[in-house]
Amino acid sequence: MVVANLWGRKTGRPSSIVLIPAIVLLVSGSIGFRGLAAIAGGDLLLGVGQFLQMFVVAVTILVGIMIGYTITRPEPGL
């Protein structure tokens, strides 16, 4: 967030150009697919644990984004 917002200010371009690829790298979709595969394979405990882990990762990413916006606010027009 901080790097994306500072980059956006310096270049005059939207910070989402840097932000979206960074978020895509952090998305926890593979953990969810592994959990679904574990449940489909009959291991309910492992599958539910991986689904819980997926939500923890998603909430952690959300908190990081919120803290980043608090540290450096994006330009209003960007």
C-alpha positions in Angstrom: 0.0 0.0 0.0 2.7 2.4 1.0 4.8 1.8 -2.1 1.8 1.8 -4.4 0.5 5.1 -3.0 3.9 6.8 -3.1 4.5 5.5 -6.7 1.1 6.9 -7.6 1.9 10.3 -6.2 5.3 10.4 -7.9 4.1 9.3 -11.4 0.6 10.8 -11.3 -0.8 7.4 -12.3 -3.4 5.3 -10.3 -1.8 3.4 -7.5 -3.9 0.4 -8.5 -1.4 -0.3 -11.3 1.1 -1.5 -8.6 -1.5 -2.6 -6.0 -3.6 -5.1 -8.0 -0.7 -7.3 -9.1 0.6 -7.3 -5.5 -2.8 -8.4 -4.1 -3.1 -11.1 -6.7 0.1 -12.6 -5.4 -1.2 -12.6 -1.9 -4.7 -14.1 -2.6 -5.2 -17.2 -0.6 -7.3 -19.1 -3.2 -5.0 -22.1 -3.4 -5.5 -22.7 0.3 -9.2 -22.8 -0.3 -8.9 -25.2 -3.2 -6.7 -27.5 -1.1 -9.3 -27.4 1.7 -12.1 -28.3 -0.8 -10.0 -31.1 -2.2 -9.4 -32.4 1.4 -13.1 -32.3 2.2 -13.9 -34.0 -1.1 -11.3 -36.7 -0.3 -13.0 -37.4 3.0 -10.7 -35.5 5.4 -13.2 -33.1 6.9 -10.9 -31.9 9.8 -8.0 -31.0 7.4 -10.4 -29.3 5.0 -12.1 -27.2 7.6 -8.7 -26.2 9.0 -7.5 -25.0 5.6 -10.7 -23.1 5.0 -10.2 -21.4 8.3 -6.6 -20.6 7.3 -7.9 -19.1 4.0 -10.1 -16.7 5.9 -7.3 -15.8 8.3 -5.1 -14.9 5.3 -7.8 -12.9 3.7 -8.5 -10.9 6.9 -4.7 -10.4 7.3 -4.5 -9.0 3.8 -7.4 -6.7 4.5 -5.9 -5.4 7.7 -2.6 -4.7 5.9 -4.4 -2.8 3.2 -6.2 -0.7 5.8 -3.0 0.0 7.7 -1.2 1.0 4.4 -4.0 3.4 3.5 -3.6 4.9 7.0 0.2 5.4 6.6 0.0 7.0 3.1 -3.3 8.2 1.8 -3.8 7.9 -2.0 -4.3 11.0 -4.1 -8.0 11.9 -4.4 -8.0 11.9 -8.2 -6.2 8.6 -8.5 
